[in-house]
Amino acid sequence: MGERDEKTLNLLLIILFYEGVKFVLNTFIGGIDIGAAIFTAMAAFILIKRFPKYGNYIVAIGLAAIALHHLPGNLSSFFAKNWKSGIYLLEAIGDIGFAVLLFAHKGIRAHFAQTDT
């Protein structure tokens, strides 16, 4: 495995770790969310198994859609001085950042474009 492949796998591990921590944190703050559990499990499966081909785009679109869906409510709560909204805004930044990474990073795109799984 070349250096680029190791860097790509490390980026994917960081994204998986982020998703896991985010799910646990959100569970403690707001309780169990079945939709979040399903998305986290699906994203982990796709990122680990590299299935389906180009699954990185599915996870990226999911992360961005979730962040953008919750953004208006989180912003209004943030300006109302709700401390949870600060955490949720940080999550939104992370979600958008990782979505861009999954969508645009050359190594990740190449990793998911390979067909020999």
GULO-202980 format. One record per residue (C-alpha): residue number from 1; residue in three letters; chain; x, y, z. Coordinates in nm, 2 decimals. Layout:
<atom seq="NUM" type="Ala" mol="A" x="X" y="Y" z="Z"/>
...
This chain:
<atom seq="1" type="Met" mol="A" x="0.00" y="0.00" z="0.00"/>
<atom seq="2" type="Gly" mol="A" x="0.14" y="0.33" z="-0.10"/>
<atom seq="3" type="Glu" mol="A" x="0.17" y="0.65" z="0.10"/>
<atom seq="4" type="Arg" mol="A" x="-0.13" y="0.80" z="-0.07"/>
<atom seq="5" type="Asp" mol="A" x="-0.34" y="0.50" z="0.00"/>
<atom seq="6" type="Glu" mol="A" x="-0.25" y="0.51" z="0.37"/>
<atom seq="7" type="Lys" mol="A" x="-0.34" y="0.88" z="0.39"/>
<atom seq="8" type="Thr" mol="A" x="-0.67" y="0.81" z="0.22"/>
<atom seq="9" type="Leu" mol="A" x="-0.75" y="0.53" z="0.46"/>
<atom seq="10" type="Asn" mol="A" x="-0.65" y="0.76" z="0.75"/>
<atom seq="11" type="Leu" mol="A" x="-0.89" y="1.03" z="0.63"/>
<atom seq="12" type="Leu" mol="A" x="-1.17" y="0.77" z="0.60"/>
<atom seq="13" type="Leu" mol="A" x="-1.09" y="0.65" z="0.96"/>
<atom seq="14" type="Ile" mol="A" x="-1.11" y="1.01" z="1.08"/>
<atom seq="15" type="Ile" mol="A" x="-1.45" y="1.05" z="0.92"/>
<atom seq="16" type="Leu" mol="A" x="-1.57" y="0.73" z="1.07"/>
<atom seq="17" type="Phe" mol="A" x="-1.44" y="0.83" z="1.41"/>
<atom seq="18" type="Tyr" mol="A" x="-1.62" y="1.17" z="1.38"/>
<atom seq="19" type="Glu" mol="A" x="-1.95" y="1.01" z="1.28"/>
<atom seq="20" type="Gly" mol="A" x="-1.93" y="0.77" z="1.58"/>
<atom seq="21" type="Val" mol="A" x="-1.84" y="1.05" z="1.83"/>
<atom seq="22" type="Lys" mol="A" x="-2.11" y="1.27" z="1.68"/>
<atom seq="23" type="Phe" mol="A" x="-2.37" y="1.00" z="1.72"/>
<atom seq="24" type="Val" mol="A" x="-2.28" y="0.93" z="2.08"/>
<atom seq="25" type="Leu" mol="A" x="-2.27" y="1.30" z="2.17"/>
<atom seq="26" type="Asn" mol="A" x="-2.61" y="1.36" z="2.01"/>
<atom seq="27" type="Thr" mol="A" x="-2.75" y="1.06" z="2.20"/>
<atom seq="28" type="Phe" mol="A" x="-2.64" y="1.21" z="2.53"/>
<atom seq="29" type="Ile" mol="A" x="-2.77" y="1.56" z="2.44"/>
<atom seq="30" type="Gly" mol="A" x="-3.10" y="1.48" z="2.28"/>
<atom seq="31" type="Gly" mol="A" x="-3.16" y="1.10" z="2.32"/>
<atom seq="32" type="Ile" mol="A" x="-3.16" y="0.82" z="2.07"/>
<atom seq="33" type="Asp" mol="A" x="-3.25" y="0.92" z="1.71"/>
<atom seq="34" type="Ile" mol="A" x="-3.32" y="0.62" z="1.49"/>
<atom seq="35" type="Gly" mol="A" x="-3.26" y="0.81" z="1.17"/>
<atom seq="36" type="Ala" mol="A" x="-2.92" y="0.92" z="1.30"/>
<atom seq="37" type="Ala" mol="A" x="-2.84" y="0.56" z="1.40"/>
<atom seq="38" type="Ile" mol="A" x="-2.94" y="0.43" z="1.06"/>
<atom seq="39" type="Phe" mol="A" x="-2.74" y="0.70" z="0.88"/>
<atom seq="40" type="Thr" mol="A" x="-2.43" y="0.64" z="1.09"/>
<atom seq="41" type="Ala" mol="A" x="-2.45" y="0.26" z="1.04"/>
<atom seq="42" type="Met" mol="A" x="-2.50" y="0.31" z="0.67"/>
<atom seq="43" type="Ala" mol="A" x="-2.21" y="0.56" z="0.64"/>
<atom seq="44" type="Ala" mol="A" x="-1.98" y="0.32" z="0.83"/>
<atom seq="45" type="Phe" mol="A" x="-2.08" y="0.03" z="0.61"/>
<atom seq="46" type="Ile" mol="A" x="-2.02" y="0.23" z="0.29"/>
<atom seq="47" type="Leu" mol="A" x="-1.69" y="0.38" z="0.40"/>
<atom seq="48" type="Ile" mol="A" x="-1.55" y="0.05" z="0.53"/>
<atom seq="49" type="Lys" mol="A" x="-1.68" y="-0.18" z="0.26"/>
<atom seq="50" type="Arg" mol="A" x="-1.64" y="0.07" z="-0.03"/>
<atom seq="51" type="Phe" mol="A" x="-1.99" y="-0.04" z="-0.15"/>
<atom seq="52" type="Pro" mol="A" x="-2.16" y="0.07" z="-0.36"/>
<atom seq="53" type="Lys" mol="A" x="-1.91" y="0.20" z="-0.61"/>
<atom seq="54" type="Tyr" mol="A" x="-1.89" y="0.58" z="-0.56"/>
<atom seq="55" type="Gly" mol="A" x="-2.05" y="0.55" z="-0.22"/>
<atom seq="56" type="Asn" mol="A" x="-1.85" y="0.84" z="-0.10"/>
<atom seq="57" type="Tyr" mol="A" x="-2.09" y="1.06" z="-0.29"/>
<atom seq="58" type="Ile" mol="A" x="-2.39" y="0.91" z="-0.11"/>
<atom seq="59" type="Val" mol="A" x="-2.23" y="0.97" z="0.23"/>
<atom seq="60" type="Ala" mol="A" x="-2.12" y="1.33" z="0.13"/>
<atom seq="61" type="Ile" mol="A" x="-2.47" y="1.42" z="0.01"/>
<atom seq="62" type="Gly" mol="A" x="-2.62" y="1.27" z="0.33"/>
<atom seq="63" type="Leu" mol="A" x="-2.39" y="1.47" z="0.55"/>
<atom seq="64" type="Ala" mol="A" x="-2.45" y="1.79" z="0.36"/>
<atom seq="65" type="Ala" mol="A" x="-2.83" y="1.74" z="0.35"/>
<atom seq="66" type="Ile" mol="A" x="-2.85" y="1.67" z="0.73"/>
<atom seq="67" type="Ala" mol="A" x="-2.63" y="1.98" z="0.81"/>
<atom seq="68" type="Leu" mol="A" x="-2.83" y="2.21" z="0.58"/>
<atom seq="69" type="His" mol="A" x="-3.16" y="2.08" z="0.70"/>
<atom seq="70" type="His" mol="A" x="-3.08" y="2.16" z="1.07"/>
<atom seq="71" type="Leu" mol="A" x="-2.89" y="2.48" z="1.00"/>
<atom seq="72" type="Pro" mol="A" x="-3.18" y="2.73" z="1.02"/>
<atom seq="73" type="Gly" mol="A" x="-3.30" y="2.60" z="1.36"/>
<atom seq="74" type="Asn" mol="A" x="-2.95" y="2.57" z="1.50"/>
<atom seq="75" type="Leu" mol="A" x="-2.88" y="2.93" z="1.40"/>
<atom seq="76" type="Ser" mol="A" x="-3.19" y="3.07" z="1.55"/>
<atom seq="77" type="Ser" mol="A" x="-3.13" y="2.88" z="1.87"/>
<atom seq="78" type="Phe" mol="A" x="-2.77" y="2.99" z="1.88"/>
<atom seq="79" type="Phe" mol="A" x="-2.87" y="3.35" z="1.87"/>
<atom seq="80" type="Ala" mol="A" x="-3.11" y="3.28" z="2.15"/>
<atom seq="81" type="Lys" mol="A" x="-2.81" y="3.17" z="2.36"/>
<atom seq="82" type="Asn" mol="A" x="-2.89" y="2.80" z="2.36"/>
<atom seq="83" type="Trp" mol="A" x="-2.56" y="2.62" z="2.44"/>
<atom seq="84" type="Lys" mol="A" x="-2.66" y="2.30" z="2.26"/>
<atom seq="85" type="Ser" mol="A" x="-2.68" y="2.50" z="1.93"/>
<atom seq="86" type="Gly" mol="A" x="-2.31" y="2.59" z="1.95"/>
<atom seq="87" type="Ile" mol="A" x="-2.23" y="2.22" z="1.96"/>
<atom seq="88" type="Tyr" mol="A" x="-2.48" y="2.16" z="1.67"/>
<atom seq="89" type="Leu" mol="A" x="-2.32" y="2.44" z="1.47"/>
<atom seq="90" type="Leu" mol="A" x="-1.98" y="2.29" z="1.52"/>
<atom seq="91" type="Glu" mol="A" x="-2.12" y="1.96" z="1.39"/>
<atom seq="92" type="Ala" mol="A" x="-2.26" y="2.13" z="1.09"/>
<atom seq="93" type="Ile" mol="A" x="-1.92" y="2.27" z="1.01"/>
<atom seq="94" type="Gly" mol="A" x="-1.77" y="1.92" z="1.05"/>
<atom seq="95" type="Asp" mol="A" x="-2.05" y="1.77" z="0.84"/>
<atom seq="96" type="Ile" mol="A" x="-2.00" y="2.02" z="0.55"/>
<atom seq="97" type="Gly" mol="A" x="-1.62" y="1.99" z="0.58"/>
<atom seq="98" type="Phe" mol="A" x="-1.62" y="1.61" z="0.56"/>
<atom seq="99" type="Ala" mol="A" x="-1.88" y="1.62" z="0.28"/>
<atom seq="100" type="Val" mol="A" x="-1.65" y="1.83" z="0.08"/>
<atom seq="101" type="Leu" mol="A" x="-1.36" y="1.61" z="0.16"/>
<atom seq="102" type="Leu" mol="A" x="-1.56" y="1.29" z="0.05"/>
<atom seq="103" type="Phe" mol="A" x="-1.67" y="1.46" z="-0.26"/>
<atom seq="104" type="Ala" mol="A" x="-1.35" y="1.64" z="-0.38"/>
<atom seq="105" type="His" mol="A" x="-1.05" y="1.46" z="-0.23"/>
<atom seq="106" type="Lys" mol="A" x="-0.86" y="1.29" z="-0.52"/>
<atom seq="107" type="Gly" mol="A" x="-0.75" y="1.00" z="-0.31"/>
<atom seq="108" type="Ile" mol="A" x="-1.09" y="0.93" z="-0.17"/>
<atom seq="109" type="Arg" mol="A" x="-1.25" y="0.95" z="-0.51"/>
<atom seq="110" type="Ala" mol="A" x="-0.99" y="0.71" z="-0.65"/>
<atom seq="111" type="His" mol="A" x="-1.04" y="0.47" z="-0.35"/>
<atom seq="112" type="Phe" mol="A" x="-1.41" y="0.45" z="-0.42"/>
<atom seq="113" type="Ala" mol="A" x="-1.37" y="0.43" z="-0.80"/>
<atom seq="114" type="Gln" mol="A" x="-1.17" y="0.10" z="-0.77"/>
<atom seq="115" type="Thr" mol="A" x="-1.38" y="-0.20" z="-0.86"/>
<atom seq="116" type="Asp" mol="A" x="-1.16" y="-0.47" z="-0.70"/>
<atom seq="117" type="Thr" mol="A" x="-1.32" y="-0.50" z="-0.35"/>
